[in-house]
Amino acid sequence: MRMIAPLVCIALVAAALGCSTRKSMYVNTDYDPHALPDFPFYETYSWLPENGDREIDEVVAARITNAVDRELDAKGFHLVENIQGPDFLVGYHVAIDDKLGALDINSYYGYHWGRWEDAYTPIGDPTTIVREFEQGTLIIDIVDGDSDSLAWRGTARTELKPESPVEDRRKLVRKAVEMILREFPPKKLGD
């Protein structure tokens, strides 16, 4: 019975680790404070030309551009086709990296089976669980139309599951774009 408890604990923690990383999305935004006065005057945008170094296929690229267009439209920005006249330009980059994750499980933690005096008796050696996964990063850039300089950047990073159903992959793209653009345009700096 003493060996079953640590094995069950390891299995539960490994399952929790797998579930939590799948649902976690880390989002970060940053902007040029000198561009802040221009943000309230932005109304129109165009897409930057593609740079050809994408790690994604055309289907995923279309999902990203459609999601960005939908979010920007909801914020009152208008897409224009003329790249010479918009207030800002939008571009994106995607990276897919192979990663390793490790979790140390110490059998001294948790509940022990047996009598009270045996509660603090070690029941096994620490165990490390290592797993491989793909991490996807989506970067959305906002370039000022007048100065042609980067004014704002948002990044979302999460674990990818290539075997996920198509609808889950669509939702992941929509969620990433929504979470990134939630912070655009940036709020005025405090005093």
C-alpha positions in Angstrom: 0.0 0.0 0.0 2.9 2.4 0.7 4.2 2.2 -2.9 0.7 2.8 -4.4 0.3 6.2 -2.8 3.5 7.8 -4.3 2.6 6.3 -7.7 -0.9 7.7 -7.6 0.5 11.1 -6.5 3.0 11.2 -9.3 0.3 10.3 -11.9 -2.1 13.0 -10.6 0.6 15.7 -10.6 1.7 14.7 -14.1 -1.9 14.9 -15.3 -2.3 18.3 -13.6 0.9 19.5 -15.2 -0.3 18.4 -18.6 -3.7 20.1 -18.2 -2.4 23.3 -16.8 0.3 23.9 -19.4 -2.2 23.2 -22.2 -4.5 25.9 -21.0 -1.9 28.5 -20.0 -1.2 31.4 -22.3 1.3 33.9 -21.5 0.7 37.4 -23.0 3.0 40.4 -22.9 2.6 43.8 -24.6 5.0 46.7 -24.9 5.0 50.0 -26.8 7.1 53.1 -27.6 6.0 55.8 -25.1 6.9 58.5 -27.6 4.2 57.0 -29.9 1.5 57.3 -27.2 0.2 60.7 -28.3 -0.5 59.2 -31.8 -2.6 56.2 -30.6 -5.8 58.2 -30.0 -5.7 59.4 -33.6 -5.4 56.0 -35.2 -8.4 55.1 -37.3 -7.2 53.1 -40.3 -4.8 50.3 -40.8 -3.3 48.1 -43.5 -1.3 44.9 -43.4 2.4 44.9 -43.8 3.7 42.7 -46.7 4.5 39.2 -45.7 8.1 38.5 -45.1 8.1 34.9 -46.3 9.8 33.3 -43.3 6.6 31.9 -41.7 6.6 28.5 -40.0 2.8 28.2 -40.6 0.6 27.2 -43.5 -1.8 29.4 -45.4 -4.8 28.1 -43.3 -3.3 29.2 -40.0 -2.1 32.5 -41.6 -5.7 33.2 -42.7 -7.0 32.4 -39.2 -4.6 34.9 -37.7 -5.4 37.8 -40.1 -9.1 37.2 -39.8 -8.9 37.2 -36.0 -6.9 40.4 -36.0 -9.2 42.1 -38.5 -12.2 41.1 -36.3 -10.6 42.4 -33.1 -9.5 45.7 -34.7 -12.9 46.2 -36.3 -14.6 45.7 -32.9 -12.3 48.4 -31.5 -13.4 50.8 -34.3 -10.4 50.6 -36.6 -11.0 50.3 -40.4 -8.9 48.2 -42.8 -7.8 50.1 -45.9 -6.1 48.5 -48.9 -3.8 51.4 -49.7 -0.5 50.8 -47.8 0.5 54.5 -48.3 -2.4 56.1 -46.4 -3.2 54.2 -43.2 -2.6 55.5 -39.7 -0.8 52.3 -38.8 0.4 49.0 -40.3 -0.1 45.5 -38.8 2.2 42.6 -39.1 2.7 39.3 -37.3 5.3 36.7 -36.7 5.0 33.1 -35.6 7.6 30.8 -34.0 7.3 27.2 -33.1 9.9 25.8 -30.8 10.6 22.3 -29.3 10.7 22.6 -25.5 11.3 20.3 -22.5 9.4 20.6 -19.3 10.5 19.1 -16.0 8.6 18.6 -12.7 10.2 17.4 -9.5 8.0 15.4 -7.2 9.2 14.9 -3.7 7.5 12.0 -1.9 7.9 13.8 1.4 4.9 16.0 0.5 1.3 14.9 0.4 -0.6 12.5 2.5 0.8 9.3 3.8 -0.9 6.0 4.5 -0.5 4.3 7.8 -0.2 5.2 11.5 0.3 8.7 12.8 3.9 8.1 13.9 4.7 6.9 10.4 3.3 10.1 8.8 6.8 11.7 8.4 8.6 8.6 7.3 10.0 8.9 3.8 8.2 6.6 1.4 10.3 7.0 -1.7 12.9 9.0 -3.5 12.1 12.2 -5.4 11.1 11.7 -9.0 11.5 14.0 -12.0 9.0 13.9 -14.8 10.4 15.2 -18.1 8.3 15.7 -21.2 8.7 17.2 -24.7 6.2 19.7 -26.2 5.9 22.3 -28.9 5.6 26.0 -27.8 4.0 28.4 -30.2 4.6 32.2 -30.1 2.5 34.7 -31.9 3.8 38.3 -32.2 1.6 41.1 -33.4 3.3 44.4 -34.4 1.8 47.8 -34.9 3.9 50.1 -37.0 3.2 53.8 -37.1 2.1 54.9 -40.6 3.9 58.2 -40.6 7.3 57.4 -39.0 7.4 53.7 -40.2 8.7 52.7 -36.7 7.5 50.0 -34.4 4.9 51.6 -32.0 3.4 48.6 -30.2 4.1 44.9 -29.9 2.0 42.1 -28.3 3.2 38.5 -27.8 1.3 35.4 -26.8 3.0 32.1 -26.0 1.4 28.7 -25.3 1.9 25.0 -25.7 0.7 23.6 -29.0 -1.1 20.3 -29.5 -0.8 19.4 -33.2 -3.2 16.5 -32.7 -6.0 18.9 -31.5 -9.2 19.0 -33.4 -9.5 21.8 -36.0 -12.1 23.8 -33.9 -9.7 23.7 -30.9 -6.9 25.2 -33.1 -9.3 27.9 -34.3 -10.2 28.8 -30.8 -6.6 28.9 -29.8 -5.8 31.5 -32.5 -8.8 33.6 -31.6 -8.0 33.5 -27.9 -4.3 34.5 -28.6 -5.3 37.4 -30.8 -8.0 38.6 -28.4 -5.7 38.5 -25.4 -2.9 40.3 -27.3 -5.1 43.0 -28.7 -6.9 43.5 -25.4 -4.1 45.9 -24.5 -4.2 47.9 -27.8 -4.2 50.8 -27.9 -2.3 51.3 -24.7 -3.8 53.4 -21.9 -2.3 56.7 -21.0 0.7 56.5 -18.7 0.1 57.5 -15.1 2.0 60.4 -13.5 
